Amino acid sequence: MAGNYRSPRLVRLDAPEDRDFDVYEGDHFTLDVSAKWRIDRRWQIQFDAVNLTDRPLYEYYGDSGHMARYEQYGRTVRLGVRCDL
């Protein structure tokens, strides 16, 4: 299991002379899970789940009330089987 937190940060200066146009990225937390199960000497099952928190990424101008960009990625789940020959 892995968690990743990123605090709010300055992304870019769209108009360096006016702070109201500074673009910030909001805080962001994601949680991922990965597991492997060995069935026998040759066979293995793997499970991965990415972005379980499904937290959107957003950017804003100056303060969080002025949205600049909003992206939502959703969750990704993978299940796989591996055979070592």
C-alpha positions in Angstrom: 0.0 0.0 0.0 1.3 3.5 -0.9 -0.1 6.9 -0.1 1.1 10.1 -1.7 0.3 13.6 -0.4 1.2 16.8 -2.1 0.5 20.1 -0.4 -0.8 23.1 -2.4 1.9 24.5 -4.6 2.6 27.3 -7.1 2.5 25.8 -10.6 3.1 28.8 -12.9 3.0 32.6 -13.2 0.6 33.6 -16.0 1.1 37.3 -15.4 4.2 37.9 -13.2 3.3 41.5 -12.4 -0.2 40.5 -11.0 -0.4 37.8 -8.2 -4.1 37.3 -8.9 -3.0 35.3 -12.0 -0.5 33.0 -10.2 -1.7 29.4 -10.8 -1.7 27.0 -7.8 -2.4 23.3 -7.6 -4.6 22.3 -4.7 -3.5 19.6 -2.2 -3.7 16.1 -3.6 -3.7 12.7 -1.9 -3.7 9.3 -3.7 -3.7 5.8 -2.4 -2.5 2.8 -4.3 -2.5 -1.0 -3.4 -0.5 -3.8 -4.9 -0.4 -7.5 -4.0 1.1 -10.7 -5.4 0.1 -14.2 -4.6 2.3 -17.2 -5.5 0.0 -20.2 -6.2 2.9 -22.6 -6.7 6.5 -22.5 -8.0 5.4 -21.4 -11.5 2.1 -19.5 -11.2 1.5 -16.1 -9.6 -1.5 -13.8 -9.4 -1.0 -10.0 -9.3 -3.4 -7.3 -8.3 -2.9 -3.5 -8.6 -5.4 -0.7 -7.7 -4.3 2.8 -8.5 -5.9 6.1 -7.3 -8.3 4.5 -4.9 -9.2 7.8 -3.4 -10.3 9.1 -6.8 -9.3 12.6 -5.8 -9.5 15.1 -8.7 -6.6 17.4 -9.6 -7.5 21.1 -9.6 -5.6 24.3 -10.3 -6.8 27.8 -9.4 -5.9 31.4 -9.9 -4.8 33.3 -6.7 -7.3 31.5 -4.4 -9.4 28.3 -4.6 -12.5 30.2 -5.7 -11.1 30.9 -9.2 -10.8 27.6 -11.0 -8.1 27.3 -13.7 -8.2 23.6 -14.5 -10.0 20.5 -13.2 -9.1 16.9 -14.1 -10.6 13.7 -12.9 -8.8 10.4 -13.7 -10.8 7.8 -11.9 -9.6 4.5 -10.5 -7.6 1.9 -12.3 -7.7 -1.8 -11.3 -5.5 -4.6 -12.9 -5.5 -8.3 -12.3 -2.9 -10.5 -13.9 -1.6 -14.0 -14.0 2.1 -14.9 -14.6 3.7 -18.2 -15.4 7.5 -18.7 -15.0 8.6 -21.3 -17.5 
